[in-house]
Amino acid sequence: MIYKFLIGSEEAGNFKLEIAIDSSDTFLRLRNTILDAAGYDKNQMDSFIICDEEWNKDKEVTYYDMDTDADEDVWIMEDTPLDELIDEEGQKLKFVFDYMSDRYFFMVLKETVPGKSMHDPLCQRKEGKAPQETLAVEPVAPISQVKIDDTIEELDAEFYGENEFNEEELAELNDEFEKEQGGEEDL
């Protein structure tokens, strides 16, 4: 049987892929076909999430065993044929391509073609441009370049205000507090 997946992205609304793959092929071959079509690096950590009707996680198929809880079933892409976890049209999946930022493609099993098979997966249609594979992270200055004394002074000014400490104001506040406390009866 041949599976035809429709793949899209919320980030890049014009980006769409249609992938045809044999149902007995593995999640790893589907992964590689998606990454090739999107122009992404195959050295990143990614996974497939099998979802229910509301896109909630049901099962996860990972690139390698991440030592999850022993009570949970573990599916590895290389060892798991598609038809082991997917068997009906309309099945929803997410392909998480950027774990650090929790970014993914939405996938739907659009069509099944019984009685047919194919040797290699094929990207039958590609529209638009895939979103950037990983989000840019602003570089952080090395600690050796940060002037600690200047930074502490700036933080103090922001937290406490820029005015100097006024001992008279504190004494007045303390006197008021003592008057209030003295006026109350002890229980």
Legacy VTK file of the C-alpha trace (Angstrom):
# vtk DataFile Version 3.0
C-alpha trace
ASCII
DATASET POLYDATA
POINTS 187 float
0.000 0.000 0.000
1.169 3.552 -0.693
0.689 6.355 1.817
0.416 9.958 0.630
1.149 12.535 3.309
0.307 16.230 3.075
2.759 18.326 5.120
2.500 22.001 6.060
3.740 24.652 8.447
2.037 27.358 10.499
5.215 29.457 10.265
5.336 29.409 6.473
1.726 29.189 5.329
2.661 28.835 1.670
4.987 25.859 2.332
3.481 22.466 1.465
4.884 19.045 0.678
3.195 15.936 -0.595
5.180 12.767 0.070
4.351 9.314 -1.300
5.911 6.355 0.499
5.292 2.631 0.816
3.343 1.805 3.979
5.915 -0.855 4.933
8.762 1.674 4.731
10.224 3.088 7.958
9.731 6.380 9.720
13.452 7.009 9.109
12.966 6.974 5.324
9.970 9.307 5.683
12.073 11.618 7.880
14.918 11.731 5.365
12.528 12.467 2.497
10.969 15.368 4.424
14.367 16.789 5.416
15.664 16.532 1.833
12.564 18.256 0.438
12.778 21.039 3.045
16.546 21.457 2.554
17.272 20.703 6.213
20.326 19.138 7.837
19.961 15.477 8.818
22.192 15.869 11.881
19.538 17.545 14.043
17.425 15.759 16.632
13.838 15.248 15.482
10.857 12.973 15.982
7.377 12.108 14.779
4.426 12.599 17.085
1.384 10.449 16.290
-1.609 12.595 17.279
-5.264 12.132 18.070
-8.022 14.103 16.311
-7.247 17.276 18.329
-3.465 17.127 17.597
-2.649 15.833 21.099
0.306 13.468 21.461
-0.550 9.784 21.377
2.809 8.157 20.543
6.312 9.368 19.675
8.759 7.873 17.198
12.313 9.075 17.844
15.554 8.947 15.918
17.180 6.991 18.745
16.212 5.712 22.192
16.366 8.621 24.622
16.125 6.429 27.753
12.545 7.364 28.474
10.497 5.887 31.297
10.579 2.085 31.132
6.777 2.001 31.359
6.431 3.813 28.027
6.708 2.051 24.676
9.669 3.259 22.626
9.553 3.471 18.846
12.758 4.112 16.916
12.482 5.507 13.373
14.891 3.013 11.825
13.055 0.015 13.303
9.429 1.119 12.957
7.466 0.627 9.735
4.841 3.272 9.055
1.979 0.746 8.952
2.795 -0.368 12.506
1.464 2.938 13.901
-0.499 4.466 11.009
-3.295 2.661 9.245
-6.102 5.004 8.240
-6.596 8.060 6.103
-6.871 11.275 8.068
-4.289 10.208 10.675
-2.591 13.325 12.106
1.100 13.617 12.923
3.640 16.264 13.803
7.215 16.129 12.590
9.269 17.984 15.217
12.291 19.340 13.344
13.524 21.856 15.958
13.433 20.441 19.490
15.039 23.499 21.083
12.197 25.771 19.972
9.464 23.113 19.754
8.846 23.749 16.041
7.198 21.208 13.784
5.360 20.453 10.567
1.752 19.321 10.593
1.157 16.108 8.669
-1.987 14.298 7.570
-2.249 10.933 5.859
-4.191 12.317 2.912
-4.628 9.119 0.914
-3.903 5.400 0.949
-3.471 3.529 -2.335
-4.099 -0.199 -1.744
-2.598 -2.843 -4.000
0.318 -0.612 -5.036
3.865 -0.389 -3.733
6.932 1.723 -4.321
10.622 1.137 -3.740
11.727 4.673 -2.780
9.776 7.495 -1.143
9.050 10.451 -3.378
8.268 14.116 -2.817
5.468 14.477 -5.378
4.786 18.157 -4.781
6.576 21.042 -3.138
5.197 24.571 -2.789
6.685 27.630 -1.135
9.775 27.868 1.009
10.322 25.898 4.220
10.694 27.918 7.420
14.213 28.461 8.702
15.445 25.184 10.192
16.607 26.622 13.507
15.873 29.981 15.039
18.762 32.389 15.464
19.853 32.821 19.051
21.352 36.118 20.135
24.942 35.635 21.214
25.724 36.165 24.872
28.853 38.114 25.810
31.485 35.951 27.471
31.713 36.583 31.208
35.267 37.862 30.732
33.860 40.795 28.723
31.263 41.828 31.303
32.345 44.483 33.798
30.851 43.195 37.028
31.143 46.459 39.016
29.407 48.484 36.289
26.661 45.878 35.941
25.981 45.815 39.697
25.768 49.607 39.806
23.298 49.601 36.906
21.164 46.929 38.599
21.231 48.801 41.912
20.129 52.006 40.188
17.249 50.175 38.480
16.150 48.334 41.610
16.641 50.947 44.306
16.376 54.118 42.270
19.110 56.574 41.469
18.685 58.747 44.574
21.117 58.428 47.430
20.008 56.719 50.605
18.343 59.219 52.969
18.828 58.354 56.649
16.330 61.023 57.806
13.494 59.481 55.743
14.265 56.076 57.187
14.281 57.465 60.737
10.874 59.109 60.146
9.421 55.870 58.760
10.834 53.959 61.718
9.285 56.448 64.208
5.878 56.157 62.506
6.093 52.375 62.585
6.964 52.334 66.303
4.045 54.698 67.112
1.618 52.420 65.250
2.963 49.318 67.010
2.959 50.984 70.432
-0.633 52.115 70.093
-1.909 48.554 69.648
-2.521 46.342 72.672
-0.634 43.105 72.951
-2.738 39.981 72.667
LINES 1 188
187 0 1 2 3 4 5 6 7 8 9 10 11 12 13 14 15 16 17 18 19 20 21 22 23 24 25 26 27 28 29 30 31 32 33 34 35 36 37 38 39 40 41 42 43 44 45 46 47 48 49 50 51 52 53 54 55 56 57 58 59 60 61 62 63 64 65 66 67 68 69 70 71 72 73 74 75 76 77 78 79 80 81 82 83 84 85 86 87 88 89 90 91 92 93 94 95 96 97 98 99 100 101 102 103 104 105 106 107 108 109 110 111 112 113 114 115 116 117 118 119 120 121 122 123 124 125 126 127 128 129 130 131 132 133 134 135 136 137 138 139 140 141 142 143 144 145 146 147 148 149 150 151 152 153 154 155 156 157 158 159 160 161 162 163 164 165 166 167 168 169 170 171 172 173 174 175 176 177 178 179 180 181 182 183 184 185 186
